Amino acid sequence: MKKGPWAVLGRLAGVTYSLLLLFLIVFILVKSVVAWHESNSNDNTDAEANAPLELRDIPYFVNDSETEQGRIEKLPFEITGLAPQDKVTLRFTLMLNGPTTLLVRSEYSKLEIYTRLAAEDGSPIGDLPTVPYFSTDKTIPEFQIEPPVEMAVLQLPFDQGNPRVHLQMQYTVSDIDDTLRIPTMIVGDRDAIFSYLMDRGLVSLVIGVLMLIAGFALILVGLISIRRTSLESLFIWLGLTCLATAMWTVSVNEIVLTLIPMPSLLYNLASIGGFALLPPFMRFNMVIFANKRNWLIRVLYLISSAAFIIVLLVYVFGAGALPFAHSINILYNLSPAFLGLFLIAVIIEHVYFRNPQALRYIVSCFVFSTFVALELINVALEPSILPEGLFFQIGLAFFVFELAILAWEHIDSALQAADKTIILETEIASTNRALEAQRTLYQTLATSNEEIRKLRHDMRHQLSVLRGYADEQHVEEAKSYIDNLIGTIPSTAGLLLCDNFAVNALIAHYLAIAHDRNIQVELKMVVPEKVGRASDNDLCIIIGNLFENAIEACTYVEEHKRFIKILSAAEKNRFTLIMDNSYDGRLDVRNGEFYSRKRTGKGIGMASVKAEVRKYEGAMKYETADGVFKTSLYIKI
């Protein structure tokens, strides 16, 4: 079918969008890896000794003001009303029982840590070192003006003679923020700290990794399966949704942040994943509903896709006009409204367009919203019931799982409908062939009848000639004249194969084809003129498809081995058919379904025969032995 100009432009726009998006994502990630490679920072993370302990009441100073006493806050806490490049300093002393590690985290700010031994009163000993013990001042891509989120496990200096250590932690506010968040810090044995991280983030990490694996698997299944219908693209769009979710959740996981010293890469992966979540999700729904009248879903898809590409373009080329740290907050704030509009679109699909799949969608959305509400409650509690984000991840994993089931059911339903359509088309083609065979037979019989009528008309003259030969005792001439007459009489041999005219015509049609292909055919057909409740059309579908399959199978073997034997009988309330034919031994049967050698997919002819057998409450079986394919069936008539 020829496509219109708008369809071609739409296709071109889609390809251009995908290529531009791929370029931007690869550019951001490559630059992040290069920046990490150029970093000269090395972290010392050896430790053992103390159980993990959360640091709570910590004094802090803003811009190290000498006139302002250090204020004490309980970690974590936020400081607002700051200016770019303001410095917030935390000073405190730890009493160590042995080699100890410190778990620290910085969020969109530069962090420098200085260590000194401390006196018994907690005051630092000696001057502040000129070089920080630890710094997050790593190289970042030039377009990334905000520092990434970073975590580190640091080995604190330990002196057996003086186990006190004084820490000075200096945060520098970025150029894009007026708020600084000071996260919780943990001290203790290194193994214990990693156990602490595992307790908080292992479930979340496992869910993220499973989503990552599921994403690749779904995309692979979609790419492999696209052949008969484009609905398999559902798996591709759902797989991309899973990948985006995994990029987001895995890259912000505390275990990953601690073990992979590539903060800029993880930060950009998480940000890209957050923005990339909505476009494939909305595209998935467009394919599921396939309703052009529900314009709201299409508008949401266009908005999410446009927002994604605009954010990436501004982030890379906008000289810091829209950092990810700000744009992701905008996304979070707009997400409830966006999802609310999507839920309205689903409700419209169910109520107005009577789409039964939408109701199940509404239930899944309700369950997901419940988990989101639990996540908000969890974040508001102090301490939280579960690690932050876990409720959301569980709800999202459930939602994606439901979508995968929905996609599979949708595709299975579409494939069944496609199979029924193909079977119907095959049955129509079989009926047309039977009608054509009957028409040919009618023409043959009509021609024969016309010739017989002429013979009858000329019979008196011919008998007079024979009488004359007899009177004159011309025996040889009479014999020759009779032989000539016999040659002019049309023969009906081979036309009357059974009493059922439709089946007779169909068998004659396939006999001619078999003869052309040098196939020996042996027939013993008993088909009454009326075969009970079975229609002539249904009988032609059964016999025609089996005969056609047998002819095709014979073409794959040597000519001297080609044969077809057909036996049928109608007794009491059953019609029985047995057909044997030669074949080359190759047979593709999966789960009881025959697959065609002429095309990709199931054999439609055999499926049509099975459908007719089921229609008449019959049974069918096949056997193979020594290069012979044997089919037997019966139907109730």
C-alpha positions in Angstrom: 0.0 0.0 0.0 1.4 3.4 -1.0 2.0 5.7 2.0 0.9 9.3 2.0 3.3 12.2 2.4 2.3 12.7 6.1 3.0 9.1 6.9 6.5 9.4 5.3 7.2 12.6 7.1 6.1 11.0 10.4 8.4 8.1 9.8 11.3 10.4 9.0 10.6 12.5 12.1 10.6 9.3 14.2 13.9 8.1 12.8 15.5 11.5 13.2 14.3 11.8 16.8 15.6 8.3 17.7 19.1 9.0 16.2 19.3 12.4 17.9 18.3 10.9 21.2 20.8 8.1 20.8 23.6 10.5 20.0 22.8 12.7 23.0 22.7 9.8 25.5 25.9 8.3 24.2 27.6 11.7 24.2 26.6 12.3 27.8 27.7 8.9 29.0 31.0 8.9 27.1 31.9 12.3 28.5 31.1 11.1 32.0 33.4 8.1 31.6 36.2 10.3 30.1 35.8 12.7 33.0 36.2 9.9 35.5 39.2 8.6 33.7 40.9 12.1 33.9 40.3 12.2 37.7 43.3 11.9 39.9 41.4 11.2 43.0 42.2 8.0 45.0 40.2 6.9 48.1 41.7 4.8 50.9 39.0 2.3 52.0 40.8 -0.2 54.2 39.3 -0.8 57.7 38.1 -3.0 60.5 37.0 -2.7 64.1 33.8 -0.9 65.1 30.1 -1.6 64.6 28.3 1.0 62.4 27.1 4.0 64.3 25.0 6.9 62.8 26.3 10.4 63.7 23.5 12.6 64.9 24.1 15.9 66.7 26.7 17.8 64.7 27.7 21.5 65.0 28.1 23.4 61.7 29.3 26.9 60.6 28.2 28.9 57.6 31.1 30.6 55.8 33.2 29.9 59.0 31.8 33.0 60.7 33.8 33.7 63.8 31.0 35.8 65.2 28.4 33.1 64.9 28.6 30.1 67.2 28.3 26.7 65.7 24.7 25.6 65.5 23.9 22.0 66.3 21.5 20.0 64.1 20.5 16.3 64.0 21.6 14.6 60.8 20.2 14.6 58.2 19.2 18.3 57.8 18.9 21.0 55.2 20.2 24.6 55.3 18.3 27.1 53.1 18.9 30.6 52.0 22.5 30.0 50.9 24.3 31.7 48.1 26.4 30.0 45.4 29.8 29.0 46.6 28.9 29.5 50.3 30.8 27.1 52.5 29.2 25.1 55.3 31.7 23.5 57.7 31.1 20.6 60.2 33.6 20.1 63.0 33.5 17.3 65.5 35.7 14.7 67.3 35.4 10.9 67.2 36.8 8.5 69.8 38.0 5.5 67.9 38.3 1.9 69.4 40.5 0.8 66.6 40.8 1.1 62.8 37.5 2.7 61.7 35.8 3.7 58.5 33.5 6.6 57.7 30.6 6.4 55.2 30.0 9.9 53.7 27.7 11.2 51.0 27.5 14.5 49.2 24.5 15.7 47.2 25.1 18.2 44.4 27.9 20.0 46.4 31.6 19.8 46.7 32.9 18.0 49.9 36.4 18.3 51.4 37.3 16.4 54.6 40.3 17.3 56.8 41.5 15.1 59.6 43.8 15.8 62.7 44.4 14.2 66.0 42.4 15.7 68.9 43.2 16.4 72.5 41.2 15.0 75.4 38.9 18.0 75.4 38.2 17.4 71.7 40.2 20.4 70.4 42.3 19.7 67.2 46.0 19.2 67.5 48.1 21.1 65.0 47.2 23.2 62.0 44.7 22.3 59.4 46.4 20.3 56.5 46.7 22.2 53.3 45.6 19.1 51.3 42.2 17.5 52.2 42.2 13.9 53.3 39.3 13.4 50.9 37.7 15.5 48.3 34.8 15.1 45.8 36.5 17.7 43.5 36.6 15.2 40.6 36.6 16.1 36.9 33.2 16.3 35.4 32.0 16.9 31.9 32.1 20.6 30.9 28.3 20.8 30.3 27.6 19.4 33.8 27.9 22.4 36.1 26.4 20.7 39.2 28.4 18.2 41.2 27.0 14.7 41.2 25.8 12.6 44.1 28.7 10.8 45.6 29.4 8.3 48.3 32.6 7.0 49.8 33.8 4.7 52.5 36.9 6.3 54.0 39.6 4.8 56.3 40.1 7.2 59.2 43.6 7.8 60.5 44.1 5.9 63.8 46.9 6.3 66.4 47.0 3.7 69.2 48.4 6.2 71.5 45.8 8.9 70.8 42.5 7.3 69.5 40.8 10.7 69.1 40.4 12.1 65.6 39.1 15.6 64.8 37.1 15.9 61.5 36.4 19.0 59.6 34.0 18.5 56.7 33.5 21.5 54.4 30.6 21.5 51.9 30.6 24.1 49.0 27.3 25.1 47.7 27.0 24.7 43.9 26.3 27.6 41.5 22.7 26.3 40.9 21.5 25.9 44.5 20.5 27.9 47.5 19.9 24.8 49.7 22.4 22.3 51.1 21.4 18.9 52.4 23.7 17.3 54.9 23.1 13.5 54.8 23.6 11.0 57.6 27.2 9.8 58.2 28.1 6.3 59.5 31.2 5.3 61.3 32.4 1.7 62.2 34.0 -1.4 60.9 34.2 -1.5 57.1 32.5 -4.9 56.8 29.8 -3.7 59.2 29.3 -0.6 57.1 28.9 -2.7 53.9 26.4 -4.9 55.8 24.6 -1.7 56.7 24.5 -0.7 53.0 23.4 -4.2 52.0 20.5 -4.1 54.5 19.4 -0.7 53.1 19.9 -1.2 49.4 20.2 -4.9 48.5 16.5 -5.5 47.8 16.3 -2.3 45.8 19.5 -3.3 43.8 18.1 -6.8 43.1 14.8 -5.3 41.8 16.8 -2.9 39.6 19.0 -5.6 38.2 16.0 -7.8 37.5 14.4 -4.9 35.7 17.6 -4.4 33.7 17.6 -8.1 32.7 13.9 -8.0 32.0 14.3 -4.9 29.8 17.0 -6.6 27.6 15.0 -9.8 27.4 11.8 -8.1 26.4 13.6 -6.0 23.7 15.2 -9.2 22.4 11.9 -11.1 22.3 10.3 -8.2 20.5 13.0 -7.9 17.9 12.9 -11.7 17.3 9.2 -12.0 17.2 8.2 -9.2 14.8 7.1 -11.0 11.7 3.3 -11.5 11.4 2.2 -8.5 13.3 3.8 -5.3 14.6 2.2 -5.8 18.0 5.4 -7.5 19.2 6.7 -3.9 19.4 4.8 -3.9 22.7 7.6 -5.9 24.2 10.2 -3.5 22.8 8.5 -0.4 24.3 8.0 -2.2 27.6 11.6 -3.4 27.6 12.8 0.2 27.1 10.6 1.3 30.0 12.2 -1.4 32.1 15.7 -0.3 31.0 14.9 3.3 31.9 13.6 2.3 35.3 16.7 0.2 35.9 19.1 3.0 34.8 17.4 5.3 37.3 17.0 3.0 40.3 20.4 1.2 40.0 22.4 4.3 39.5 21.1 6.0 42.7 21.5 2.8 44.8 23.9 3.4 47.7 25.7 0.1 47.1 26.4 1.0 43.5 27.5 4.6 44.4 29.9 3.2 47.0 31.4 0.4 44.8 31.6 2.2 41.5 33.9 5.3 41.7 32.3 7.0 38.6 29.8 9.5 40.2 29.2 11.6 37.0 28.4 8.6 34.9 26.0 7.2 37.6 24.4 10.7 38.0 23.8 11.0 34.3 22.6 7.5 33.9 20.1 8.1 36.7 18.9 11.4 35.3 18.6 10.0 31.7 16.7 7.0 33.1 14.3 9.2 35.0 13.4 11.3 31.9 13.5 8.3 29.5 10.8 6.4 31.5 7.7 8.2 30.2 8.1 8.2 26.4 8.3 4.4 25.9 5.7 3.9 28.6 3.3 6.2 26.7 4.2 4.6 23.4 3.4 1.2 24.9 -0.1 2.4 25.8 -0.7 3.9 22.3 -0.1 0.4 20.9 -2.2 -1.3 23.6 -5.2 0.9 23.1 -4.7 1.6 19.4 -7.5 4.1 19.5 -6.8 7.3 17.5 -9.9 8.9 18.9 -8.4 8.9 22.4 -6.2 11.9 21.6 -5.2 12.5 25.3 -2.8 9.5 25.3 -1.2 10.7 22.1 -0.7 14.2 23.5 0.9 12.8 26.6 3.3 10.7 24.5 4.2 13.8 22.4 4.7 16.0 25.4 6.9 13.4 27.2 9.0 12.7 24.1 9.5 16.4 23.4 10.4 17.2 27.0 13.0 14.4 27.0 14.8 15.6 23.9 14.5 19.3 24.9 16.0 18.6 28.4 18.9 16.7 26.9 19.6 19.4 24.3 19.5 22.2 26.9 21.6 20.2 29.3 24.3 19.5 26.8 24.3 22.8 24.8 22.6 25.2 27.2 25.6 26.2 29.2 24.0 25.2 32.5 20.6 26.7 31.8 18.8 23.6 32.9 20.9 21.2 35.0 19.6 17.7 35.6 19.4 18.4 39.3 16.8 21.1 38.7 15.0 19.5 35.7 14.6 16.2 37.5 12.9 18.1 40.3 10.5 19.6 37.8 9.8 16.1 36.5 9.0 14.9 40.0 6.7 17.8 40.6 4.9 17.3 37.3 4.7 13.5 37.5 1.5 13.4 39.6 -0.3 15.7 37.2 1.0 13.7 34.2 0.0 10.4 35.7 -3.4 11.8 36.7 -4.0 12.8 33.1 -3.0 9.4 32.0 -5.4 7.8 34.4 -8.2 10.0 33.1 -7.3 8.8 29.5 -7.5 5.2 30.7 -10.9 5.8 32.4 -12.1 7.5 29.1 -10.9 4.4 27.3 -13.0 2.2 29.6 -16.1 4.2 30.0 -16.5 6.0 26.6 -14.8 3.6 24.2 -15.8 0.4 26.0 -12.3 -1.1 26.0 -12.3 -4.1 28.4 -8.5 -4.0 28.8 -8.7 -0.5 30.3 -10.5 -1.8 33.4 -7.6 -4.1 34.3 -5.2 -1.1 33.6 -7.2 1.0 36.2 -6.7 -1.7 38.8 -3.0 -1.9 38.1 -2.7 1.9 38.3 -4.5 1.9 41.6 -2.1 -0.7 43.1 0.9 1.3 41.9 -0.6 4.5 43.3 -1.0 2.7 46.7 2.7 1.8 46.7 3.6 5.4 45.8 1.4 6.6 48.7 3.2 4.2 51.0 6.5 5.6 49.7 5.5 9.1 50.6 4.5 7.9 54.1 7.8 6.0 54.4 9.8 9.1 53.5 7.9 11.3 56.0 8.6 8.9 58.9 11.7 9.2 61.0 13.2 6.7 60.9 11.7 5.3 57.8 10.1 1.8 57.7 12.0 0.7 54.6 14.9 2.4 52.7 13.8 5.3 50.6 12.5 4.4 47.2 11.9 0.7 48.0 8.1 1.0 48.1 8.2 2.8 44.8 10.4 0.2 43.2 8.2 -2.7 44.4 5.1 -0.9 43.1 6.7 -0.2 39.8 8.0 -3.7 39.4 4.5 -5.0 40.0 3.1 -2.5 37.6 5.6 -3.5 34.8 4.9 -7.2 35.5 1.1 -6.5 35.0 1.9 -4.6 31.8 3.9 -7.6 30.5 1.0 -9.9 31.2 -1.4 -7.4 29.5 0.9 -7.2 26.5 1.2 -10.9 26.2 -2.6 -11.3 26.4 -3.1 -8.5 23.9 -0.6 -10.1 21.4 -2.0 -13.6 21.9 -5.5 -12.3 21.3 -4.4 -10.5 18.1 -2.5 -13.6 16.9 -5.6 -15.8 17.4 -7.7 -13.3 15.5 -5.0 -13.3 12.8 -5.0 -17.1 12.7 -8.8 -17.1 12.4 -8.7 -14.6 9.6 -6.1 -16.7 7.7 -8.1 -19.8 8.3 -11.2 -18.1 7.0 -9.3 -16.9 4.0 -8.0 -20.4 3.4 -11.5 -21.8 3.7 -12.8 -19.2 1.2 -9.9 -20.2 -1.2 -10.8 -23.9 -0.8 -14.5 -23.1 -1.5 -13.5 -21.1 -4.5 -11.3 -24.0 -5.8 -14.2 -26.4 -5.2 -16.6 -24.1 -7.1 -14.2 -23.7 -9.9 -13.7 -27.5 -10.1 -17.5 -27.9 -10.2 -17.8 -25.3 -12.9 -15.2 -27.1 -15.0 -17.0 -30.4 -14.4 -20.3 -28.8 -15.4 -18.8 -27.5 -18.6 -17.3 -30.9 -19.4 -20.7 -32.6 -18.8 -22.5 -29.9 -20.7 -20.1 -30.5 -23.7 -20.6 -34.2 -23.4 -24.4 -33.9 -23.3 -24.3 -31.7 -26.4 -22.3 -34.2 -28.3 -24.6 -37.0 -27.1 -27.6 -35.0 -28.3 -26.1 -34.6 -31.7 -25.3 -38.3 -31.8 -28.9 -39.1 -31.0 -30.1 -36.7 -33.7 -27.8 -38.4 -36.2 -28.6 -41.9 -35.0 -31.3 -42.7 -37.6 -28.9 -41.8 -40.4 -26.1 -43.9 -38.9 -28.4 -46.9 -38.3 -29.6 -46.6 -42.0 -26.0 -46.8 -43.1 -25.4 -49.8 -40.9 -28.5 -51.5 -42.3 -27.2 -50.9 -45.8 -23.9 -52.5 -45.0 -25.7 -55.5 -43.5 -28.0 -55.9 -46.5 -25.0 -56.0 -48.8 -23.1 -58.3 -46.5 -20.2 -55.8 -46.2 -19.1 -56.9 -42.7 -15.7 -55.3 -42.7 -17.1 -51.9 -43.8 -19.8 -52.2 -41.0 -17.1 -52.9 -38.4 -15.0 -50.0 -39.5 -18.1 -47.7 -39.4 -19.0 -48.9 -35.9 -15.4 -48.2 -34.7 -15.6 -44.7 -36.0 -18.9 -44.2 -34.2 -17.4 -45.4 -30.9 -14.6 -43.0 -31.2 -17.0 -40.0 -31.5 -18.9 -40.9 -28.3 -17.5 -38.8 -25.4 -16.2 -40.7 -22.4 -17.1 -40.0 -18.8 -14.5 -42.3 -17.4 -12.7 -40.6 -14.4 -15.4 -38.0 -13.9 -17.7 -40.1 -11.7 -15.4 -40.7 -8.7 -18.1 -40.6 -6.1 -21.8 -39.8 -5.7 -21.3 -36.3 -4.2 -21.0 -33.9 -7.1 -19.0 -31.2 -5.2 -16.5 -33.6 -3.8 -16.3 -35.4 -7.2 -15.4 -32.1 -8.9 -12.8 -31.3 -6.3 -11.1 -34.7 -6.5 -11.1 -34.5 -10.3 -9.3 -31.1 -10.0 -6.6 -32.4 -7.7 -6.2 -35.6 -9.7 -5.3 -33.5 -12.7 -2.7 -31.6 -10.6 -1.3 -34.9 -9.2 -1.1 -36.4 -12.8 0.9 -33.3 -13.9 3.4 -33.9 -11.1 3.8 -37.6 -11.8 2.1 -38.7 -8.6 0.4 -42.1 -8.5 -3.1 -41.8 -7.0 -5.2 -44.7 -5.8 -8.8 -43.8 -4.9 -11.6 -45.6 -3.2 -14.1 -42.8 -2.4 -17.5 -43.5 -0.9 -19.1 -40.1 -0.5 -22.9 -40.1 -0.7 -24.8 -37.3 -2.5 -25.9 -36.1 1.0 -23.5 -36.7 3.9 -25.9 -36.2 6.8 -25.5 -32.8 8.4 -22.1 -32.2 6.9 -22.2 -29.5 4.2 -20.6 -30.0 0.8 -18.4 -26.9 1.5 -17.1 -28.4 4.8 -16.3 -31.7 3.1 -14.4 -29.9 0.4 -12.4 -28.0 3.0 -11.4 -31.2 4.7 -10.6 -33.3 1.6 -9.2 -30.4 -0.4 -6.7 -29.3 2.2 -5.5 -32.8 2.9 -5.2 -33.6 -0.8 -3.3 -30.3 -1.4 -0.9 -31.0 1.5 -0.3 -34.5 0.2 0.5 -33.3 -3.2 2.9 -30.7 -1.8 4.6 -33.4 0.4 5.0 -35.7 -2.6 6.9 -33.0 -4.5 9.8 -33.2 -2.0 10.5 -36.9 -2.8 11.8 -38.6 -5.9 9.2 -39.1 -8.7 9.2 -42.9 -8.6 8.3 -42.8 -4.9 5.4 -40.4 -5.2 2.0 -41.8 -4.3 -1.3 -40.9 -2.6 -3.9 -43.3 -1.4 -7.4 -42.1 -0.3 -10.1 -44.2 1.3 -13.4 -42.8 2.5 -16.6 -44.4 3.8 -19.9 -43.2 5.2 -21.5 -45.6 7.7 -24.3 -45.0 10.1 -23.6 -41.5 11.6 -19.9 -41.3 10.7 -17.9 -40.2 7.7 -14.4 -41.6 7.8 -11.4 -40.6 5.7 -8.0 -42.2 5.5 -5.1 -40.7 3.4 -1.6 -42.0 3.0 1.1 -40.2 1.0 4.8 -40.3 0.6 7.0 -37.6 2.2 10.7 -36.9 2.7 10.7 -37.4 6.5 10.8 -33.7 7.4 8.0 -32.7 9.7 7.8 -29.5 11.9 5.3 -30.1 14.7 5.4 -28.0 17.9 2.9 -28.5 20.7 0.6 -30.4 18.4 0.6 -27.7 15.7 2.0 -28.2 12.2 4.3 -25.5 10.9 4.5 -24.8 7.2 7.6 -25.2 5.0 6.2 -22.6 2.5 6.2 -19.7 4.9 6.9 -18.7 8.5 4.3 -19.8 11.0 1.7 -22.5 11.5 0.3 -24.6 8.6 -3.1 -23.0 7.9 -4.5 -25.9 5.8 -4.1 -28.4 8.6 -5.5 -25.9 11.1 -8.6 -25.5 8.9 -9.1 -29.3 8.8 -8.8 -29.5 12.6 -11.3 -26.8 13.0 -13.8 -28.6 10.7 -13.3 -31.9 12.6 -13.9 -30.2 15.9 -17.0 -28.5 14.4 -18.5 -32.0 13.7 -17.4 -33.5 17.0 -14.9 -35.8 15.4 -11.3 -36.8 15.9 -8.1 -36.7 13.8 -4.7 -38.3 14.1 -1.6 -38.7 12.1 1.2 -41.3 12.0 4.6 -41.5 10.1 6.4 -44.7 9.1 9.0 -45.5 6.5 8.5 -42.3 4.5 4.7 -42.5 4.6 2.5 -39.8 6.2 -0.8 -41.3 7.3 -3.8 -39.2 8.2 -7.1 -40.6 9.5 -10.2 -38.8 10.8 -13.9 -39.1 11.3 -16.7 -36.6 11.7 -20.2 -37.2 13.0 -22.9 -36.8 10.4 
